Amino acid sequence: MRSVDLLIEKINVLQLWESSLTLQRGEFLKVKGSVDTRLYFVESGCLRVFLMPEEEELTIRFAYQNNLFVALDSFISEAPSDLYIQAIKKTKLRVMSKSAFTRLLNSEADAAHWWRDILEVLVFQQFERETDLLISSPAERYRRVLARSPQLFQEVPHKYIASYLRMTPETLSRLKKS
């Protein structure tokens, strides 16, 4: 079983979720300049994380059903960040405060271990993505994301996938056809 599944199971068994939240399609969970230190479980739906330097949206991550999610920079630093987080479709979330989550990690060694595993996977995925963006062709980036995250193409509009892959929607469309 994956560490993320074990951690979710532990949180569920201990009934640590403090509230629920439903976002409608297009609604923001977080906007630039805000602080968000909550931990989320995506019950249904999908979120996208993006930056918006000038007028261009740059998608950097997605959060899918049955996964944990945090605005990691703000969660760690407890400071405002440049990230936007938006529901791609109607999204239901369970919510836990950072203080409750920290208490869990301090009191349950296995939970702390699983959280460390999750963060290590996240760092490795981010390294792979940065490397891909720097040295891989658009076709290679498309093939890798398709192999690694096939659900992306069922859950997310192509304009956001194209932004994530740093290509135009037209280029993505051509790659999908070939």
C-alpha positions as CSV (number, residue, x, y, z in Angstrom):
1,M,0.0,0.0,0.0
2,R,1.3,3.5,-0.8
3,S,2.3,5.8,2.0
4,V,-0.3,8.3,1.0
5,D,-3.0,5.6,1.3
6,L,-1.7,4.6,4.7
7,L,-1.7,8.2,5.9
8,I,-5.2,8.8,4.7
9,E,-6.4,5.6,6.4
10,K,-4.8,6.7,9.7
11,I,-6.4,10.1,9.5
12,N,-9.8,8.5,8.7
13,V,-9.5,6.0,11.6
14,L,-8.6,8.7,14.1
15,Q,-11.4,10.9,12.6
16,L,-9.1,13.9,12.3
17,W,-10.8,15.7,9.4
18,E,-12.1,18.9,10.8
19,S,-14.4,20.0,8.1
20,S,-15.5,19.6,4.5
21,L,-15.5,22.0,1.6
22,T,-17.1,22.0,-1.8
23,L,-15.8,24.2,-4.6
24,Q,-17.7,24.8,-7.8
25,R,-16.0,24.6,-11.2
26,G,-13.8,27.6,-11.6
27,E,-13.9,28.5,-7.9
28,F,-10.6,29.4,-6.2
29,L,-9.3,27.6,-3.1
30,K,-6.3,29.9,-2.9
31,V,-5.2,33.1,-4.7
32,K,-1.9,34.9,-5.1
33,G,-0.9,36.6,-1.9
34,S,-2.9,34.4,0.5
35,V,-1.7,31.9,3.1
36,D,-3.1,28.4,3.2
37,T,-1.8,26.0,5.8
38,R,-4.5,23.4,5.6
39,L,-4.1,19.8,4.5
40,Y,-6.8,18.5,2.1
41,F,-8.1,15.2,0.9
42,V,-9.7,15.3,-2.5
43,E,-12.9,13.3,-2.2
44,S,-14.0,14.0,-5.8
45,G,-13.2,16.4,-8.5
46,C,-9.8,17.9,-9.5
47,L,-7.8,21.0,-8.7
48,R,-5.1,22.8,-10.6
49,V,-2.2,24.8,-9.2
50,F,-0.9,27.6,-11.3
51,L,1.1,30.8,-11.4
52,M,0.2,33.9,-13.4
53,P,3.1,36.1,-14.2
54,E,1.8,38.9,-16.3
55,E,-1.3,37.6,-18.1
56,E,-0.1,34.0,-18.9
57,E,-1.3,31.1,-16.7
58,L,1.4,28.5,-16.0
59,T,0.0,25.3,-14.6
60,I,2.4,23.5,-12.3
61,R,0.4,20.7,-10.6
62,F,-2.9,18.9,-10.4
63,A,-4.7,17.3,-7.4
64,Y,-6.9,14.3,-8.1
65,Q,-9.6,12.4,-6.4
66,N,-8.5,10.2,-3.5
67,N,-5.2,12.1,-2.9
68,L,-3.8,14.4,-0.2
69,F,-3.1,17.9,-1.2
70,V,-1.4,21.0,0.3
71,A,-0.3,24.4,-1.0
72,L,3.2,23.2,-0.1
73,D,5.0,26.5,-0.1
74,S,2.5,28.2,2.1
75,F,1.9,25.1,4.2
76,I,5.6,25.0,5.1
77,S,6.5,28.7,5.4
78,E,3.1,29.9,6.7
79,A,3.7,32.9,4.4
80,P,1.8,34.3,1.4
81,S,2.6,32.7,-1.9
82,D,2.2,33.4,-5.6
83,L,0.2,30.3,-6.2
84,Y,-3.4,30.1,-7.3
85,I,-5.4,26.9,-6.7
86,Q,-8.7,26.5,-8.7
87,A,-11.3,23.8,-9.0
88,I,-11.3,22.4,-12.6
89,K,-14.7,20.9,-11.9
90,K,-16.9,20.6,-8.8
91,T,-14.6,19.4,-6.1
92,K,-15.3,18.0,-2.6
93,L,-12.5,18.3,-0.1
94,R,-12.0,17.2,3.5
95,V,-9.9,19.7,5.5
96,M,-7.5,19.5,8.4
97,S,-5.5,22.3,10.0
98,K,-1.8,22.3,10.0
99,S,-1.8,22.2,13.8
100,A,-3.9,19.1,13.9
101,F,-1.7,17.5,11.2
102,T,1.5,18.4,13.2
103,R,0.0,16.9,16.3
104,L,-0.6,13.7,14.4
105,L,3.0,13.6,13.0
106,N,4.4,14.2,16.5
107,S,2.3,11.5,18.2
108,E,2.3,8.8,15.5
109,A,5.8,7.7,14.2
110,D,4.3,5.7,11.4
111,A,2.3,8.8,10.2
112,A,5.5,10.9,10.3
113,H,7.3,8.2,8.3
114,W,4.6,8.1,5.6
115,W,4.5,11.9,5.4
116,R,8.3,11.9,4.8
117,D,7.8,9.2,2.1
118,I,5.2,11.4,0.4
119,L,7.4,14.4,0.5
120,E,10.3,12.4,-1.0
121,V,8.1,11.2,-3.9
122,L,7.0,14.8,-4.4
123,V,10.5,16.2,-4.6
124,F,11.5,13.4,-7.0
125,Q,8.5,14.1,-9.2
126,Q,9.3,17.8,-9.2
127,F,12.9,17.1,-10.2
128,E,11.7,14.8,-13.1
129,R,9.3,17.5,-14.3
130,E,12.0,20.3,-14.2
131,T,14.4,18.1,-16.1
132,D,11.7,17.2,-18.6
133,L,10.9,20.9,-19.2
134,L,14.6,21.8,-19.7
135,I,15.8,19.0,-22.0
136,S,12.9,17.0,-23.4
137,S,11.0,17.7,-26.6
138,P,7.3,18.5,-26.5
139,A,6.6,15.0,-27.9
140,E,8.7,13.3,-25.1
141,R,7.0,15.4,-22.4
142,Y,3.6,14.4,-23.7
143,R,4.5,10.7,-23.8
144,R,6.0,10.7,-20.3
145,V,3.0,12.5,-18.8
146,L,0.6,10.1,-20.6
147,A,2.5,7.1,-19.3
148,R,2.8,8.5,-15.7
149,S,-0.6,10.1,-15.3
150,P,-3.2,8.7,-17.8
151,Q,-6.0,10.0,-15.6
152,L,-4.9,13.5,-16.4
153,F,-6.3,13.2,-19.9
154,Q,-9.7,12.1,-18.6
155,E,-9.9,14.7,-15.8
156,V,-8.4,17.9,-17.1
157,P,-9.2,20.2,-20.1
158,H,-6.5,20.1,-22.7
159,K,-5.7,23.8,-22.4
160,Y,-4.5,23.1,-18.8
161,I,-2.6,20.0,-19.8
162,A,-0.9,22.1,-22.6
163,S,0.0,24.8,-20.0
164,Y,1.4,22.1,-17.7
165,L,3.5,20.7,-20.6
166,R,4.6,24.2,-21.6
167,M,3.2,24.0,-25.1
168,T,0.3,25.5,-27.0
169,P,-3.0,23.6,-27.1
170,E,-2.5,23.2,-30.9
171,T,0.8,21.4,-30.3
172,L,-0.8,19.1,-27.8
173,S,-3.6,18.4,-30.2
174,R,-1.1,17.5,-33.0
175,L,0.8,15.2,-30.6
176,K,-2.3,13.4,-29.5
177,K,-3.2,12.8,-33.2
178,S,0.2,11.4,-34.1
